[in-house]
Amino acid sequence: MKADLRERVVARIEEAERRAAELAAFTASLHRAVEHLDDLPDREDRCDPQCAFLSQTPARPAPGR
């Protein structure tokens, strides 16, 4: 019983760590998106194919990177 339970708990730990890593990567991408938006000029009109948002890439790395 103990060995079976331990194996299942370890599997759950591994899954939680994998999900935490995915969430951290997602959070970092959201930080980069906010920084990218902050770097763009304000505009009154909607974005079009020449919009800077569509053509520029973020210049700064995410915090903690």
Residue frames as qw, qx, qy, qz and C-alpha x, y, z in Angstrom:
[[0.000, 0.885, 0.465, 0.000, 0.00, 0.00, 0.00],
 [0.311, -0.796, 0.087, 0.512, 2.72, 2.46, 0.96],
 [0.402, -0.178, 0.581, 0.684, 4.69, 1.89, -2.27],
 [0.217, 0.578, 0.684, 0.389, 1.56, 2.34, -4.41],
 [0.119, -0.930, -0.315, 0.145, 0.59, 5.53, -2.62],
 [0.398, -0.626, 0.256, 0.620, 4.13, 6.91, -2.81],
 [0.389, 0.116, 0.649, 0.644, 4.27, 6.28, -6.56],
 [0.097, 0.758, 0.585, 0.271, 0.98, 8.12, -7.07],
 [0.262, -0.898, -0.123, 0.330, 2.05, 11.06, -4.90],
 [0.436, -0.394, 0.425, 0.688, 5.36, 11.37, -6.77],
 [0.302, 0.399, 0.669, 0.550, 3.46, 11.34, -10.08],
 [0.052, -0.900, -0.430, -0.042, 1.21, 14.14, -8.82],
 [0.385, -0.739, 0.117, 0.540, 4.26, 16.16, -7.74],
 [0.418, -0.073, 0.574, 0.700, 5.79, 15.77, -11.20],
 [0.156, 0.652, 0.633, 0.386, 2.53, 16.86, -12.84],
 [0.211, -0.921, -0.255, 0.203, 2.25, 19.88, -10.53],
 [0.425, -0.554, 0.302, 0.649, 5.85, 20.89, -11.31],
 [0.352, 0.228, 0.646, 0.638, 5.20, 20.56, -15.05],
 [0.014, 0.816, 0.537, 0.214, 2.07, 22.69, -14.78],
 [0.346, -0.835, -0.067, 0.423, 3.92, 25.27, -12.66],
 [0.428, -0.259, 0.457, 0.736, 6.62, 25.54, -15.33],
 [0.204, 0.509, 0.652, 0.523, 3.95, 26.02, -18.03],
 [0.164, -0.902, -0.397, 0.039, 2.26, 28.70, -15.93],
 [0.424, -0.659, 0.139, 0.606, 5.59, 30.47, -15.33],
 [0.361, 0.043, 0.573, 0.734, 6.27, 30.49, -19.09],
 [0.047, 0.714, 0.611, 0.337, 2.77, 31.82, -19.77],
 [0.305, -0.875, -0.221, 0.304, 3.20, 34.52, -17.12],
 [0.434, -0.414, 0.326, 0.731, 6.53, 35.55, -18.67],
 [0.256, 0.333, 0.628, 0.656, 4.90, 35.83, -22.11],
 [0.109, -0.861, -0.488, -0.096, 2.18, 38.04, -20.63],
 [0.397, -0.739, 0.019, 0.544, 4.84, 40.28, -19.05],
 [0.384, -0.104, 0.508, 0.764, 6.55, 40.56, -22.45],
 [0.120, 0.619, 0.647, 0.429, 3.22, 41.44, -24.08],
 [0.232, -0.905, -0.306, 0.183, 2.58, 44.21, -21.55],
 [0.423, -0.555, 0.245, 0.673, 6.09, 45.59, -22.04],
 [0.327, 0.205, 0.630, 0.674, 5.60, 45.47, -25.80],
 [0.012, -0.805, -0.551, -0.219, 2.32, 47.36, -25.49],
 [0.352, -0.837, -0.114, 0.402, 3.96, 49.94, -23.21],
 [0.444, -0.314, 0.407, 0.734, 6.70, 50.52, -25.82],
 [0.282, 0.485, 0.646, 0.517, 4.19, 51.25, -28.61],
 [0.044, -0.048, 0.027, -0.998, 2.97, 54.75, -29.35],
 [0.330, 0.447, 0.649, -0.519, -0.60, 55.61, -28.42],
 [0.045, -0.067, -0.609, -0.789, -3.00, 55.77, -31.34],
 [0.476, 0.154, 0.276, -0.821, -6.60, 56.81, -31.70],
 [0.731, 0.263, -0.340, -0.530, -7.51, 54.43, -34.53],
 [0.948, -0.120, 0.277, -0.099, -7.78, 50.64, -34.61],
 [0.426, -0.455, 0.673, 0.397, -4.77, 48.62, -35.70],
 [0.756, 0.586, -0.061, -0.285, -4.29, 47.99, -39.43],
 [0.949, 0.179, -0.028, 0.259, -1.66, 45.96, -41.38],
 [0.440, 0.607, -0.261, 0.608, 0.87, 48.79, -40.89],
 [0.578, -0.772, 0.010, -0.263, 0.27, 48.90, -37.15],
 [0.129, 0.660, -0.675, 0.304, 3.47, 48.86, -35.06],
 [0.694, -0.300, 0.531, -0.383, 1.95, 46.26, -32.76],
 [0.947, 0.256, 0.159, -0.113, 1.91, 43.74, -35.61],
 [0.702, 0.632, -0.236, 0.226, 5.41, 44.49, -36.91],
 [0.012, 0.721, -0.559, 0.411, 7.59, 45.10, -33.87],
 [0.782, -0.181, -0.577, 0.150, 9.01, 42.59, -31.44],
 [0.543, -0.837, -0.065, 0.008, 9.51, 43.30, -27.75],
 [0.399, 0.739, -0.400, 0.368, 12.85, 44.95, -27.11],
 [0.240, -0.574, 0.619, -0.479, 13.20, 44.09, -23.42],
 [0.425, -0.025, -0.904, 0.033, 13.41, 40.64, -21.84],
 [0.611, -0.610, -0.385, -0.325, 10.81, 39.66, -19.27],
 [0.336, -0.735, 0.431, -0.401, 11.56, 40.38, -15.60],
 [0.766, -0.371, 0.512, -0.116, 13.73, 37.70, -14.03],
 [0.905, 0.371, 0.161, 0.128, 15.23, 36.62, -17.35]]
